[in-house]
């Protein structure tokens, strides 16, 4: 593995002919003097000194599509802070681990043999933390919006998915989700580290394997998200635990339930992901869960306590008993007074 480490690491020079996607390479990486590819096709980059050594190759496969192939030793623990251009990144971690997230927010693990989707708004900074003694081998596909839209046009991937939200300006927070790589993905990624050809034949081989990997990626995403846009991504234990925390917070004090924004801040989670994962795990929205919990608690109090209807309304978060009575009748089909009179819960 090359160890060409400049004393100072200049940024990659951009000129009028440079592909737009070259602006999205990791900061502080510098081109080596001897380029293995045509300049318009790709660059070989040296890693930043002194924490790491190794290379990253960035290759332009199509207009709007690039592949970044990294083979890097992280000798010491360090963090990289990156700003992104207007691209979607499909990241394949073959070996080595790290953590990523929004600057100042909670970090998500990036584990070996995982495939992840990263949507990073251009106004947002992403931090990635590497522990010491990590051999990182990774492949990242960088897709510009016009290229991606053309590829997925007419498919379910444009039906209320994070990709659709990104393409049409609705994705405001950083989105990252990772799952285990499928065997065919692993094979394609591995082949990008084991190129058998040189020169133009190497370019063709990289192009073929990158397009193959993109096909597997879009197929995987179409299975992760249903035709109607319901997220089918397998939930991680970390997310299941977070959802359980939300339910506990809501159940503990129905009179003063926090807002989505307050829940997100408490759990260091962005609102979009919180709502999406909660609905997938529980089968309903946070609002509907809270409403159901309030109605069921009120019903129990009516049937089993001597609290007045006004007291019960306030205890489950209603300032006015008239609003509570309306909501209760709409939910159960009977009034609170009828439940109190009969002492029979409509839940039974």
Phi and psi in degrees as GROMACS dihedral restraints (atoms count N, CA, C in turn):
[ dihedral_restraints ]
;  ai    aj    ak    al  type     phi  dphi    fc
    3     4     5     6     1   -60.7    20    10
    4     5     6     7     1   148.1    20    10
    6     7     8     9     1  -126.5    20    10
    7     8     9    10     1    32.4    20    10
    9    10    11    12     1   -71.3    20    10
   10    11    12    13     1   101.7    20    10
   12    13    14    15     1  -119.4    20    10
   13    14    15    16     1   106.3    20    10
   15    16    17    18     1   -65.3    20    10
   16    17    18    19     1   149.5    20    10
   18    19    20    21     1   -62.3    20    10
   19    20    21    22     1   -41.5    20    10
   21    22    23    24     1  -120.3    20    10
   22    23    24    25     1   146.8    20    10
   24    25    26    27     1  -107.7    20    10
   25    26    27    28     1    98.3    20    10
   27    28    29    30     1   -74.7    20    10
   28    29    30    31     1   155.5    20    10
   30    31    32    33     1   -72.4    20    10
   31    32    33    34     1   163.1    20    10
   33    34    35    36     1   -69.1    20    10
   34    35    36    37     1   127.8    20    10
   36    37    38    39     1   -72.8    20    10
   37    38    39    40     1   134.2    20    10
   39    40    41    42     1  -107.7    20    10
   40    41    42    43     1   140.6    20    10
   42    43    44    45     1  -130.8    20    10
   43    44    45    46     1  -177.1    20    10
   45    46    47    48     1   -63.7    20    10
   46    47    48    49     1   -24.3    20    10
   48    49    50    51     1   -94.8    20    10
   49    50    51    52     1    -7.0    20    10
   51    52    53    54     1   -68.6    20    10
   52    53    54    55     1   136.3    20    10
   54    55    56    57     1   -60.0    20    10
   55    56    57    58     1   141.8    20    10
   57    58    59    60     1   -58.2    20    10
   58    59    60    61     1   -36.6    20    10
   60    61    62    63     1   -64.8    20    10
   61    62    63    64     1   -16.7    20    10
   63    64    65    66     1   -67.1    20    10
   64    65    66    67     1   -16.1    20    10
   66    67    68    69     1   -71.3    20    10
   67    68    69    70     1   -13.6    20    10
   69    70    71    72     1   -98.4    20    10
   70    71    72    73     1     9.4    20    10
   72    73    74    75     1   -71.8    20    10
   73    74    75    76     1   155.8    20    10
   75    76    77    78     1   -57.4    20    10
   76    77    78    79     1   142.7    20    10
   78    79    80    81     1   -67.1    20    10
   79    80    81    82     1   156.6    20    10
   81    82    83    84     1    76.2    20    10
   82    83    84    85     1    -0.6    20    10
   84    85    86    87     1   -83.8    20    10
   85    86    87    88     1   141.5    20    10
   87    88    89    90     1  -124.1    20    10
   88    89    90    91     1   141.1    20    10
   90    91    92    93     1   -65.7    20    10
   91    92    93    94     1   140.6    20    10
   93    94    95    96     1   -75.1    20    10
   94    95    96    97     1   159.1    20    10
   96    97    98    99     1   -64.5    20    10
   97    98    99   100     1   -39.3    20    10
   99   100   101   102     1   -98.6    20    10
  100   101   102   103     1   110.6    20    10
  102   103   104   105     1   -89.6    20    10
  103   104   105   106     1   129.8    20    10
  105   106   107   108     1   -80.8    20    10
  106   107   108   109     1   -12.6    20    10
  108   109   110   111     1  -124.6    20    10
  109   110   111   112     1   163.5    20    10
  111   112   113   114     1   -57.5    20    10
  112   113   114   115     1   138.2    20    10
  114   115   116   117     1   -57.6    20    10
  115   116   117   118     1   -34.9    20    10
  117   118   119   120     1   -76.4    20    10
  118   119   120   121     1   -17.1    20    10
  120   121   122   123     1   -93.0    20    10
  121   122   123   124     1   -42.8    20    10
  123   124   125   126     1  -168.3    20    10
  124   125   126   127     1   170.1    20    10
  126   127   128   129     1  -134.0    20    10
  127   128   129   130     1   146.5    20    10
  129   130   131   132     1  -102.8    20    10
  130   131   132   133     1   129.6    20    10
  132   133   134   135     1  -116.9    20    10
  133   134   135   136     1   142.2    20    10
  135   136   137   138     1   -87.8    20    10
  136   137   138   139     1   146.6    20    10
  138   139   140   141     1   -80.8    20    10
  139   140   141   142     1   161.1    20    10
  141   142   143   144     1   -66.9    20    10
  142   143   144   145     1   144.7    20    10
  144   145   146   147     1   -92.5    20    10
  145   146   147   148     1   151.4    20    10
  147   148   149   150     1  -105.4    20    10
  148   149   150   151     1     4.9    20    10
  150   151   152   153     1   -75.2    20    10
  151   152   153   154     1   -25.4    20    10
  153   154   155   156     1  -135.4    20    10
  154   155   156   157     1   166.0    20    10
  156   157   158   159     1  -147.3    20    10
  157   158   159   160     1   149.7    20    10
  159   160   161   162     1   142.3    20    10
  160   161   162   163     1  -161.5    20    10
  162   163   164   165     1  -136.2    20    10
  163   164   165   166     1   158.8    20    10
  165   166   167   168     1  -135.1    20    10
  166   167   168   169     1   126.6    20    10
  168   169   170   171     1  -103.3    20    10
  169   170   171   172     1   129.9    20    10
  171   172   173   174     1  -116.4    20    10
  172   173   174   175     1   126.8    20    10
  174   175   176   177     1  -127.8    20    10
  175   176   177   178     1   132.0    20    10
  177   178   179   180     1   -85.9    20    10
  178   179   180   181     1   113.4    20    10
  180   181   182   183     1   -91.1    20    10
  181   182   183   184     1   -45.0    20    10
  183   184   185   186     1  -142.6    20    10
  184   185   186   187     1   165.7    20    10
  186   187   188   189     1   -63.6    20    10
  187   188   189   190     1   116.8    20    10
  189   190   191   192     1    94.7    20    10
  190   191   192   193     1    -0.1    20    10
  192   193   194   195     1  -135.4    20    10
  193   194   195   196     1   126.3    20    10
  195   196   197   198     1  -133.0    20    10
  196   197   198   199     1   159.7    20    10
  198   199   200   201     1  -126.3    20    10
  199   200   201   202     1   134.9    20    10
  201   202   203   204     1  -113.0    20    10
  202   203   204   205     1   117.2    20    10
  204   205   206   207     1  -111.5    20    10
  205   206   207   208     1   117.0    20    10
  207   208   209   210     1  -116.3    20    10
  208   209   210   211     1   136.3    20    10
  210   211   212   213     1  -137.0    20    10
  211   212   213   214     1    93.8    20    10
  213   214   215   216     1  -132.8    20    10
  214   215   216   217     1   137.9    20    10
  216   217   218   219     1   -99.1    20    10
  217   218   219   220     1   122.5    20    10
  219   220   221   222     1   -96.0    20    10
  220   221   222   223     1   100.2    20    10
  222   223   224   225     1   -75.3    20    10
  223   224   225   226     1   -34.2    20    10
  225   226   227   228     1  -130.0    20    10
  226   227   228   229     1   153.9    20    10
  228   229   230   231     1   -64.1    20    10
  229   230   231   232     1   136.0    20    10
  231   232   233   234     1  -161.5    20    10
  232   233   234   235     1   168.3    20    10
  234   235   236   237     1  -127.3    20    10
  235   236   237   238     1   144.5    20    10
  237   238   239   240     1  -116.4    20    10
  238   239   240   241     1   133.6    20    10
  240   241   242   243     1  -111.3    20    10
  241   242   243   244     1   117.2    20    10
  243   244   245   246     1  -120.9    20    10
  244   245   246   247     1   139.9    20    10
  246   247   248   249     1  -101.6    20    10
  247   248   249   250     1   147.3    20    10
  249   250   251   252     1  -113.0    20    10
  250   251   252   253     1   151.8    20    10
  252   253   254   255     1   -81.5    20    10
  253   254   255   256     1  -168.1    20    10
  255   256   257   258     1   -85.9    20    10
  256   257   258   259     1    72.6    20    10
  258   259   260   261     1  -137.4    20    10
  259   260   261   262     1   159.1    20    10
  261   262   263   264     1  -104.2    20    10
  262   263   264   265     1   138.0    20    10
  264   265   266   267     1  -115.7    20    10
  265   266   267   268     1   128.9    20    10
  267   268   269   270     1  -107.2    20    10
  268   269   270   271     1   114.2    20    10
  270   271   272   273     1  -111.1    20    10
  271   272   273   274     1   132.2    20    10
  273   274   275   276     1  -120.2    20    10
  274   275   276   277     1   111.4    20    10
  276   277   278   279     1   -97.6    20    10
  277   278   279   280     1   108.9    20    10
  279   280   281   282     1   -82.3    20    10
  280   281   282   283     1   -42.4    20    10
  282   283   284   285     1  -148.7    20    10
  283   284   285   286     1   160.6    20    10
  285   286   287   288     1    84.2    20    10
  286   287   288   289     1   156.8    20    10
  288   289   290   291     1  -132.0    20    10
  289   290   291   292     1   160.4    20    10
  291   292   293   294     1  -160.7    20    10
  292   293   294   295     1  -175.6    20    10
  294   295   296   297     1  -136.0    20    10
  295   296   297   298     1   140.0    20    10
  297   298   299   300     1  -130.5    20    10
  298   299   300   301     1   160.1    20    10
  300   301   302   303     1   175.9    20    10
  301   302   303   304     1  -179.8    20    10
  303   304   305   306     1   -74.0    20    10
  304   305   306   307     1   143.5    20    10
  306   307   308   309     1   -54.2    20    10
  307   308   309   310     1   123.1    20    10
  309   310   311   312     1    86.8    20    10
  310   311   312   313     1    -3.6    20    10
  312   313   314   315     1  -106.0    20    10
  313   314   315   316     1  -174.2    20    10
  315   316   317   318     1   -74.9    20    10
  316   317   318   319     1   143.5    20    10
  318   319   320   321     1   -95.2    20    10
  319   320   321   322     1   146.7    20    10
  321   322   323   324     1  -108.3    20    10
  322   323   324   325     1   141.0    20    10
  324   325   326   327     1   -73.4    20    10
  325   326   327   328     1   143.6    20    10
  327   328   329   330     1  -116.6    20    10
  328   329   330   331     1   105.6    20    10
  330   331   332   333     1  -101.5    20    10
  331   332   333   334     1   159.5    20    10
  333   334   335   336     1   -60.8    20    10
  334   335   336   337     1   149.1    20    10
  336   337   338   339     1    62.4    20    10
  337   338   339   340     1    34.0    20    10
  339   340   341   342     1  -119.4    20    10
  340   341   342   343     1   153.1    20    10
  342   343   344   345     1  -116.5    20    10
  343   344   345   346     1   129.7    20    10
  345   346   347   348     1  -130.9    20    10
  346   347   348   349     1   149.8    20    10
  348   349   350   351     1  -104.4    20    10
  349   350   351   352     1   126.3    20    10
  351   352   353   354     1  -122.7    20    10
  352   353   354   355     1   116.9    20    10
  354   355   356   357     1  -115.4    20    10
  355   356   357   358     1   112.2    20    10
  357   358   359   360     1  -121.5    20    10
  358   359   360   361     1   105.4    20    10
  360   361   362   363     1   -54.7    20    10
  361   362   363   364     1   145.1    20    10
  363   364   365   366     1   -63.0    20    10
  364   365   366   367     1   -21.7    20    10
  366   367   368   369     1   -84.6    20    10
  367   368   369   370     1    -3.1    20    10
  369   370   371   372     1  -110.4    20    10
  370   371   372   373     1   138.9    20    10
  372   373   374   375     1   -97.5    20    10
  373   374   375   376     1   134.3    20    10
  375   376   377   378     1  -105.2    20    10
  376   377   378   379     1   134.3    20    10
  378   379   380   381     1  -109.3    20    10
  379   380   381   382     1   138.8    20    10
  381   382   383   384     1  -128.1    20    10
  382   383   384   385     1   126.9    20    10
  384   385   386   387     1  -110.6    20    10
  385   386   387   388     1   126.0    20    10
  387   388   389   390     1  -110.6    20    10
  388   389   390   391     1   128.8    20    10
  390   391   392   393     1   -73.7    20    10
  391   392   393   394     1   167.4    20    10
  393   394   395   396     1   -71.7    20    10
  394   395   396   397     1   156.0    20    10
  396   397   398   399     1    60.9    20    10
  397   398   399   400     1    47.7    20    10
  399   400   401   402     1  -114.6    20    10
  400   401   402   403     1   128.2    20    10
  402   403   404   405     1   -96.8    20    10
  403   404   405   406     1   100.8    20    10
  405   406   407   408     1   -91.7    20    10
  406   407   408   409     1   119.4    20    10
  408   409   410   411     1  -119.5    20    10
  409   410   411   412     1   120.1    20    10
  411   412   413   414     1  -148.1    20    10
  412   413   414   415     1   155.3    20    10
  414   415   416   417     1  -129.0    20    10
  415   416   417   418     1   131.9    20    10
  417   418   419   420     1  -127.4    20    10
  418   419   420   421     1   127.1    20    10
  420   421   422   423     1   -94.9    20    10
  421   422   423   424     1   128.6    20    10
  423   424   425   426     1  -110.7    20    10
  424   425   426   427     1   119.1    20    10
  426   427   428   429     1  -119.6    20    10
  427   428   429   430     1   124.8    20    10
  429   430   431   432     1   -78.0    20    10
  430   431   432   433     1   154.8    20    10
  432   433   434   435     1   -55.7    20    10
  433   434   435   436     1   -46.1    20    10
  435   436   437   438     1   -63.8    20    10
  436   437   438   439     1   -40.6    20    10
  438   439   440   441     1   -63.7    20    10
  439   440   441   442     1   -46.9    20    10
  441   442   443   444     1   -65.6    20    10
  442   443   444   445     1   -42.4    20    10
  444   445   446   447     1   -62.3    20    10
  445   446   447   448     1   -40.8    20    10
  447   448   449   450     1   -64.7    20    10
  448   449   450   451     1   -39.5    20    10
  450   451   452   453     1   -68.5    20    10
  451   452   453   454     1   -41.2    20    10
  453   454   455   456     1   -99.7    20    10
  454   455   456   457     1     3.9    20    10
  456   457   458   459     1   -55.8    20    10
  457   458   459   460     1   132.2    20    10
  459   460   461   462     1    83.2    20    10
  460   461   462   463     1     3.7    20    10
  462   463   464   465     1  -106.2    20    10
  463   464   465   466     1   172.1    20    10
  465   466   467   468     1   -68.0    20    10
  466   467   468   469     1   -14.1    20    10
  468   469   470   471     1   -69.8    20    10
  469   470   471   472     1   -10.1    20    10
  471   472   473   474     1  -105.2    20    10
  472   473   474   475     1    21.7    20    10
  474   475   476   477     1  -117.7    20    10
  475   476   477   478     1    89.0    20    10
  477   478   479   480     1    56.6    20    10
  478   479   480   481     1    42.7    20    10
  480   481   482   483     1  -111.5    20    10
  481   482   483   484     1   165.9    20    10
  483   484   485   486     1   -56.7    20    10
  484   485   486   487     1   -32.0    20    10
  486   487   488   489     1   -67.1    20    10
  487   488   489   490     1   -43.0    20    10
  489   490   491   492     1   -63.2    20    10
  490   491   492   493     1   -40.7    20    10
  492   493   494   495     1   -64.9    20    10
  493   494   495   496     1   -36.8    20    10
  495   496   497   498     1   -67.4    20    10
  496   497   498   499     1   -47.4    20    10
  498   499   500   501     1   -63.7    20    10
  499   500   501   502     1   -30.0    20    10
  501   502   503   504     1  -112.2    20    10
  502   503   504   505     1    22.5    20    10
  504   505   506   507     1    77.2    20    10
  505   506   507   508     1    16.9    20    10
  507   508   509   510     1   -97.7    20    10
  508   509   510   511     1    -9.6    20    10
  510   511   512   513     1   -89.6    20    10
  511   512   513   514     1   103.1    20    10
  513   514   515   516     1   -96.3    20    10
  514   515   516   517     1   -23.7    20    10
  516   517   518   519     1  -106.9    20    10
  517   518   519   520     1   162.1    20    10
  519   520   521   522     1   -68.8    20    10
  520   521   522   523     1   134.3    20    10
  522   523   524   525     1  -116.8    20    10
  523   524   525   526     1   125.1    20    10
  525   526   527   528     1  -141.0    20    10
  526   527   528   529     1   129.1    20    10
  528   529   530   531     1  -146.1    20    10
  529   530   531   532     1   134.2    20    10
  531   532   533   534     1  -127.4    20    10
  532   533   534   535     1   143.4    20    10
  534   535   536   537     1  -136.2    20    10
  535   536   537   538     1   169.5    20    10
  537   538   539   540     1   -65.6    20    10
  538   539   540   541     1   141.2    20    10
  540   541   542   543     1   -69.8    20    10
  541   542   543   544     1   140.4    20    10
  543   544   545   546     1   -73.2    20    10
  544   545   546   547     1   155.9    20    10
  546   547   548   549     1   -54.0    20    10
  547   548   549   550     1   -40.6    20    10
  549   550   551   552     1   -67.4    20    10
  550   551   552   553     1   -30.7    20    10
  552   553   554   555     1   -66.4    20    10
  553   554   555   556     1   -45.5    20    10
  555   556   557   558     1   -58.0    20    10
  556   557   558   559     1   -43.6    20    10
  558   559   560   561     1   -62.6    20    10
  559   560   561   562     1   -44.2    20    10
  561   562   563   564     1   -66.2    20    10
  562   563   564   565     1   -41.2    20    10
  564   565   566   567     1   -64.2    20    10
  565   566   567   568     1   -45.8    20    10
  567   568   569   570     1   -59.3    20    10
  568   569   570   571     1   -38.5    20    10
  570   571   572   573     1   -64.8    20    10
  571   572   573   574     1   -26.8    20    10
  573   574   575   576     1   -72.6    20    10
  574   575   576   577     1   -16.4    20    10
  576   577   578   579     1   -94.3    20    10
  577   578   579   580     1    -4.4    20    10
  579   580   581   582     1  -128.4    20    10
  580   581   582   583     1    49.3    20    10
  582   583   584   585     1   -63.8    20    10
  583   584   585   586     1   131.7    20    10
  585   586   587   588     1   -97.5    20    10
  586   587   588   589     1   -11.9    20    10
  588   589   590   591     1  -113.9    20    10
  589   590   591   592     1   173.2    20    10
  591   592   593   594     1  -130.2    20    10
  592   593   594   595     1   168.7    20    10
  594   595   596   597     1    60.4    20    10
  595   596   597   598     1  -138.8    20    10
  597   598   599   600     1   -65.4    20    10
  598   599   600   601     1   -33.2    20    10
  600   601   602   603     1   -64.9    20    10
  601   602   603   604     1   -34.7    20    10
  603   604   605   606     1   -64.5    20    10
  604   605   606   607     1   -40.7    20    10
  606   607   608   609     1   -59.4    20    10
  607   608   609   610     1   -45.5    20    10
  609   610   611   612     1   -63.8    20    10
  610   611   612   613     1   -39.1    20    10
  612   613   614   615     1   -65.3    20    10
  613   614   615   616     1   -43.8    20    10
  615   616   617   618     1   -63.3    20    10
  616   617   618   619     1   -43.0    20    10
  618   619   620   621     1   -60.9    20    10
  619   620   621   622     1   -45.9    20    10
  621   622   623   624     1   -62.8    20    10
  622   623   624   625     1   -45.2    20    10
  624   625   626   627     1   -69.8    20    10
  625   626   627   628     1   -34.4    20    10
  627   628   629   630     1   -66.8    20    10
  628   629   630   631     1   -44.6    20    10
  630   631   632   633     1   -65.9    20    10
  631   632   633   634     1   -36.5    20    10
  633   634   635   636     1   -62.0    20    10
  634   635   636   637     1   -44.3    20    10
  636   637   638   639     1   -65.5    20    10
  637   638   639   640     1   -36.9    20    10
  639   640   641   642     1   -64.3    20    10
  640   641   642   643     1   -39.4    20    10
  642   643   644   645     1   -61.1    20    10
  643   644   645   646     1   -46.0    20    10
  645   646   647   648     1   -61.8    20    10
  646   647   648   649     1   -37.9    20    10
  648   649   650   651     1   -62.8    20    10
  649   650   651   652     1   -50.9    20    10
  651   652   653   654     1   -67.3    20    10
  652   653   654   655     1   -33.4    20    10
  654   655   656   657     1   -65.5    20    10
  655   656   657   658     1   -41.7    20    10
  657   658   659   660     1   -63.2    20    10
  658   659   660   661     1   -43.7    20    10
  660   661   662   663     1   -64.9    20    10
  661   662   663   664     1   -38.5    20    10
  663   664   665   666     1   -64.5    20    10
  664   665   666   667     1   -26.7    20    10
  666   667   668   669     1   -85.7    20    10
  667   668   669   670     1   -25.7    20    10
  669   670   671   672     1   -71.4    20    10
  670   671   672   673     1   -32.0    20    10
  672   673   674   675     1  -116.3    20    10
  673   674   675   676     1   132.6    20    10
  675   676   677   678     1   -72.5    20    10
  676   677   678   679     1   171.8    20    10
  678   679   680   681     1   -62.3    20    10
  679   680   681   682     1   -26.0    20    10
  681   682   683   684     1   -95.4    20    10
  682   683   684   685     1     3.6    20    10
  684   685   686   687     1    94.8    20    10
  685   686   687   688     1     0.5    20    10
  687   688   689   690     1   -72.6    20    10
  688   689   690   691     1   126.1    20    10
  690   691   692   693     1   -69.0    20    10
  691   692   693   694     1   124.1    20    10
  693   694   695   696     1  -108.3    20    10
  694   695   696   697     1    13.1    20    10
  696   697   698   699     1   -60.8    20    10
  697   698   699   700     1   130.4    20    10
  699   700   701   702     1   -57.6    20    10
  700   701   702   703     1   133.5    20    10
  702   703   704   705     1   -77.6    20    10
  703   704   705   706     1   139.9    20    10
  705   706   707   708     1   -86.1    20    10
  706   707   708   709     1   156.9    20    10
  708   709   710   711     1   -59.1    20    10
  709   710   711   712     1   -34.9    20    10
  711   712   713   714     1   -61.4    20    10
  712   713   714   715     1   -42.1    20    10
  714   715   716   717     1   -72.1    20    10
  715   716   717   718     1   -37.5    20    10
  717   718   719   720     1   -61.0    20    10
  718   719   720   721     1   -40.3    20    10
  720   721   722   723     1   -64.8    20    10
  721   722   723   724     1   -40.5    20    10
  723   724   725   726     1   -63.2    20    10
  724   725   726   727     1   -42.5    20    10
  726   727   728   729     1   -62.7    20    10
  727   728   729   730     1   -40.8    20    10
  729   730   731   732     1   -61.5    20    10
  730   731   732   733     1   -37.9    20    10
  732   733   734   735     1   -64.2    20    10
  733   734   735   736     1   -41.5    20    10
  735   736   737   738     1   -61.4    20    10
  736   737   738   739     1   -46.5    20    10
  738   739   740   741     1   -60.0    20    10
  739   740   741   742     1   -41.1    20    10
  741   742   743   744     1   -65.5    20    10
  742   743   744   745     1   -42.1    20    10
  744   745   746   747     1   -61.6    20    10
  745   746   747   748     1   -44.9    20    10
  747   748   749   750     1   -67.3    20    10
  748   749   750   751     1   -41.9    20    10
  750   751   752   753     1   -69.8    20    10
  751   752   753   754     1   -29.6    20    10
  753   754   755   756     1   -69.9    20    10
  754   755   756   757     1   -30.4    20    10
  756   757   758   759     1  -147.7    20    10
  757   758   759   760     1    87.3    20    10
  759   760   761   762     1   -71.6    20    10
  760   761   762   763     1   -15.8    20    10
  762   763   764   765     1   -77.7    20    10
  763   764   765   766     1   -26.5    20    10
  765   766   767   768     1  -135.6    20    10
  766   767   768   769     1    61.6    20    10
  768   769   770   771     1   -69.7    20    10
  769   770   771   772     1   137.0    20    10
  771   772   773   774     1   -71.2    20    10
  772   773   774   775     1   158.1    20    10
  774   775   776   777     1   -77.9    20    10
  775   776   777   778     1   170.3    20    10
  777   778   779   780     1   -58.9    20    10
  778   779   780   781     1   -42.7    20    10
  780   781   782   783     1   -61.3    20    10
  781   782   783   784     1   -42.2    20    10
  783   784   785   786     1   -67.6    20    10
  784   785   786   787     1   -39.5    20    10
  786   787   788   789     1   -62.3    20    10
  787   788   789   790     1   -43.5    20    10
  789   790   791   792     1   -61.0    20    10
  790   791   792   793     1   -42.5    20    10
  792   793   794   795     1   -67.3    20    10
  793   794   795   796     1   -39.4    20    10
  795   796   797   798     1   -61.6    20    10
  796   797   798   799     1   -40.1    20    10
  798   799   800   801     1   -98.5    20    10
  799   800   801   802     1     4.1    20    10
  801   802   803   804     1    52.5    20    10
  802   803   804   805     1    51.7    20    10
  804   805   806   807     1  -132.7    20    10
  805   806   807   808     1   140.0    20    10
  807   808   809   810     1   -76.6    20    10
  808   809   810   811     1   152.0    20    10
  810   811   812   813     1   -62.3    20    10
  811   812   813   814     1   -39.3    20    10
  813   814   815   816     1   -61.1    20    10
  814   815   816   817     1   -48.5    20    10
  816   817   818   819     1   -66.9    20    10
  817   818   819   820     1   -39.4    20    10
  819   820   821   822     1   -57.3    20    10
  820   821   822   823     1   -49.7    20    10
  822   823   824   825     1   -67.2    20    10
  823   824   825   826     1   -39.0    20    10
  825   826   827   828     1   -66.4    20    10
  826   827   828   829     1   -47.8    20    10
  828   829   830   831     1   -69.8    20    10
  829   830   831   832     1   -38.7    20    10
  831   832   833   834     1   -60.0    20    10
  832   833   834   835     1   -46.3    20    10
  834   835   836   837     1   -63.5    20    10
  835   836   837   838     1   -39.1    20    10
  837   838   839   840     1   -66.3    20    10
  838   839   840   841     1   -40.3    20    10
  840   841   842   843     1   -76.6    20    10
  841   842   843   844     1   -39.4    20    10
  843   844   845   846     1   -99.1    20    10
  844   845   846   847     1   -24.3    20    10
  846   847   848   849     1    91.3    20    10
  847   848   849   850     1     6.6    20    10
  849   850   851   852     1  -154.8    20    10
  850   851   852   853     1   172.3    20    10
  852   853   854   855     1   -79.6    20    10
  853   854   855   856     1   165.6    20    10
  855   856   857   858     1   -60.5    20    10
  856   857   858   859     1   -42.7    20    10
  858   859   860   861     1   -61.0    20    10
  859   860   861   862     1   -46.7    20    10
  861   862   863   864     1   -67.3    20    10
  862   863   864   865     1   -35.5    20    10
  864   865   866   867     1   -62.4    20    10
  865   866   867   868     1   -45.9    20    10
  867   868   869   870     1   -63.8    20    10
  868   869   870   871     1   -42.5    20    10
  870   871   872   873     1   -62.7    20    10
  871   872   873   874     1   -43.5    20    10
  873   874   875   876     1   -63.0    20    10
  874   875   876   877     1   -43.0    20    10
  876   877   878   879     1   -62.1    20    10
  877   878   879   880     1   -40.0    20    10
  879   880   881   882     1   -64.9    20    10
  880   881   882   883     1   -45.2    20    10
  882   883   884   885     1   -64.8    20    10
  883   884   885   886     1   -42.7    20    10
  885   886   887   888     1   -68.0    20    10
  886   887   888   889     1   -37.1    20    10
  888   889   890   891     1   -67.0    20    10
  889   890   891   892     1   -42.0    20    10
  891   892   893   894     1   -62.3    20    10
  892   893   894   895     1   -40.8    20    10
  894   895   896   897     1   -62.5    20    10
  895   896   897   898     1   -41.9    20    10
  897   898   899   900     1   -64.2    20    10
  898   899   900   901     1   -42.9    20    10
  900   901   902   903     1   -66.1    20    10
  901   902   903   904     1   -36.6    20    10
  903   904   905   906     1   -66.1    20    10
  904   905   906   907     1   -38.9    20    10
  906   907   908   909     1   -82.2    20    10
  907   908   909   910     1   -24.2    20    10
  909   910   911   912     1  -126.6    20    10
  910   911   912   913     1     4.8    20    10
  912   913   914   915     1  -133.5    20    10
  913   914   915   916     1   173.2    20    10
  915   916   917   918     1  -103.5    20    10
  916   917   918   919     1    12.5    20    10
  918   919   920   921     1   -61.4    20    10
  919   920   921   922     1   144.6    20    10
  921   922   923   924     1   -71.3    20    10
  922   923   924   925     1   163.4    20    10
  924   925   926   927     1   -63.2    20    10
  925   926   927   928     1   -36.6    20    10
  927   928   929   930     1   -64.2    20    10
  928   929   930   931     1   -43.9    20    10
  930   931   932   933     1   -62.4    20    10
  931   932   933   934     1   -41.3    20    10
  933   934   935   936     1   -65.3    20    10
  934   935   936   937     1   -42.2    20    10
  936   937   938   939     1   -57.9    20    10
  937   938   939   940     1   -45.6    20    10
  939   940   941   942     1   -68.0    20    10
  940   941   942   943     1   -34.5    20    10
  942   943   944   945     1   -70.4    20    10
  943   944   945   946     1   -21.2    20    10
  945   946   947   948     1  -108.4    20    10
  946   947   948   949     1    16.5    20    10
  948   949   950   951     1    99.3    20    10
  949   950   951   952     1    14.5    20    10
  951   952   953   954     1  -106.1    20    10
  952   953   954   955     1   124.1    20    10
  954   955   956   957     1   -72.6    20    10
  955   956   957   958     1   -34.1    20    10
  957   958   959   960     1  -118.5    20    10
  958   959   960   961     1   131.3    20    10
  960   961   962   963     1   -65.5    20    10
  961   962   963   964     1   -27.1    20    10
  963   964   965   966     1   -64.8    20    10
  964   965   966   967     1   -39.6    20    10
  966   967   968   969     1   -66.1    20    10
  967   968   969   970     1   -39.0    20    10
  969   970   971   972     1   -63.9    20    10
  970   971   972   973     1   -45.5    20    10
  972   973   974   975     1   -61.3    20    10
  973   974   975   976     1   -42.5    20    10
  975   976   977   978     1   -62.4    20    10
  976   977   978   979     1   -46.5    20    10
  978   979   980   981     1   -65.1    20    10
  979   980   981   982     1   -39.9    20    10
  981   982   983   984     1   -64.8    20    10
  982   983   984   985     1   -45.5    20    10
  984   985   986   987     1   -65.2    20    10
  985   986   987   988     1   -38.7    20    10
  987   988   989   990     1   -66.1    20    10
  988   989   990   991     1   -34.9    20    10
  990   991   992   993     1   -78.0    20    10
  991   992   993   994     1   -45.8    20    10
  993   994   995   996     1  -101.8    20    10
  994   995   996   997     1   -19.6    20    10
  996   997   998   999     1    85.7    20    10
  997   998   999  1000     1     2.6    20    10
  999  1000  1001  1002     1  -135.7    20    10
 1000  1001  1002  1003     1   161.7    20    10
 1002  1003  1004  1005     1   -87.9    20    10
 1003  1004  1005  1006     1   159.5    20    10
 1005  1006  1007  1008     1   -57.6    20    10
 1006  1007  1008  1009     1   -36.2    20    10
 1008  1009  1010  1011     1   -64.3    20    10
 1009  1010  1011  1012     1   -36.0    20    10
 1011  1012  1013  1014     1   -67.7    20    10
 1012  1013  1014  1015     1   -39.7    20    10
 1014  1015  1016  1017     1   -64.3    20    10
 1015  1016  1017  1018     1   -43.3    20    10
 1017  1018  1019  1020     1   -63.2    20    10
 1018  1019  1020  1021     1   -41.7    20    10
 1020  1021  1022  1023     1   -67.6    20    10
 1021  1022  1023  1024     1   -40.8    20    10
 1023  1024  1025  1026     1   -87.7    20    10
 1024  1025  1026  1027     1   -18.7    20    10
 1026  1027  1028  1029     1    53.7    20    10
 1027  1028  1029  1030     1    33.5    20    10
 1029  1030  1031  1032     1  -121.3    20    10
 1030  1031  1032  1033     1   123.8    20    10
 1032  1033  1034  1035     1   -79.6    20    10
 1033  1034  1035  1036     1   130.0    20    10
 1035  1036  1037  1038     1   -67.8    20    10
 1036  1037  1038  1039     1    -7.1    20    10
 1038  1039  1040  1041     1   -75.8    20    10
 1039  1040  1041  1042     1   -21.3    20    10
